[in-house]
Amino acid sequence: EAINSVIAQTYENWDLIFWDNRSTDNSAQIFQEFKDIRFRYFLAPSHTLLYEARSMAMQKVSGEYIAFLDVDDWWEPEKIAQQIPFFKNKDVAVVYGNYWLKNERKKQDIVIANKRKLPEGLVLDALLKDYVVGILTIMIRRSAIEGLDKCFDTHYQIIGDYDLIIRLAAEYKFACVQKPIAFYRWHGKNTSFVQSDRELAEVEHWIKNISHDKRISSNLNLIYVKNRLIFQKVLNALKCGKRKYALHLFINHPWGLMKLKLFAVLIVPYAIIDKLRA
């Protein structure tokens, strides 16, 4: 589905770099069934963390604009065609869009990821407060990435795209296709779901590491990132039966709206919370 959705793009001036991170499924076999001169296949020398793999794949890029698509997601046919015109504005470095969520655990209908208007322009404040950018929707001007100290931070397995997008938002303008342009498949085996503890550790590391960038670390909305981290820590503690640790986090959190949310989580049985999150 992922490959077919690229082939189906109404905008045809693209090439596809398929980075096989030593996959144990039939990815190579499936890919080789397609015959298209725009396809380029690369087998990783060894299996690596996700964002190290993305970084190595990036070294094979020659195009002016870069987009990303994981093999369990897919694009709408007009995805690229709707994004390219925004780059006529030389101040725009990233074009993203809304997307559909397909929850395969519930076998429910596809739902839209974001029901409100998404931020455009200088979006750093908005994204720190509420991060709404899906990597499956983004298209980035290559020169903007080359202007950064680094592209992806290869130490990250889960939040590498978040780190990159926030750093880009601190320097450049974003544009947005407000309607959905891609499909995100949620099946319960997604890395961020399976490795939630690792994700929290990476966010905690990111908050400490970003202190050198005053444009981000001095932003008042960084408090929302820190609050979300605490909230997820409490949820994970309850999930693992560590109620005392969850209570410790609650007690040591300053008074405010987040503390009320933490209190609500503590008094609701985790089984109910987990059912609501599914």
Number of C-alpha atoms within 10 A of each C-alpha: 11 14 20 12 17 21 20 14 17 14 16 12 10 16 17 18 16 20 21 19 20 15 12 8 8 8 15 17 9 10 15 11 8 12 8 11 8 12 16 13 13 15 14 15 9 9 13 15 13 18 20 19 19 20 15 16 18 16 8 13 14 10 11 10 18 17 17 15 20 14 12 14 18 22 26 18 18 15 24 23 14 16 22 13 10 18 18 8 10 10 15 19 23 28 25 26 26 26 25 20 20 20 17 14 12 10 9 10 10 14 13 15 16 17 10 8 11 20 20 18 14 16 21 27 18 15 21 20 16 14 17 18 22 19 18 21 27 25 22 22 18 18 11 17 19 10 11 13 8 12 21 24 16 17 13 21 20 22 20 22 20 19 18 16 22 18 21 22 22 16 17 17 19 23 24 21 19 17 15 19 23 24 24 23 19 17 15 13 10 13 13 15 14 11 13 16 14 17 20 20 13 18 21 15 12 16 15 11 11 15 12 10 11 10 13 20 16 12 12 11 17 17 13 15 18 14 15 16 18 21 20 16 19 23 21 18 19 21 16 10 12 13 16 11 14 22 17 11 18 21 13 9 14 10 10 8 10 17 19 12 12 21 14 11 18 17 8 10 12 18 11 10 14 11 8 8 7 12
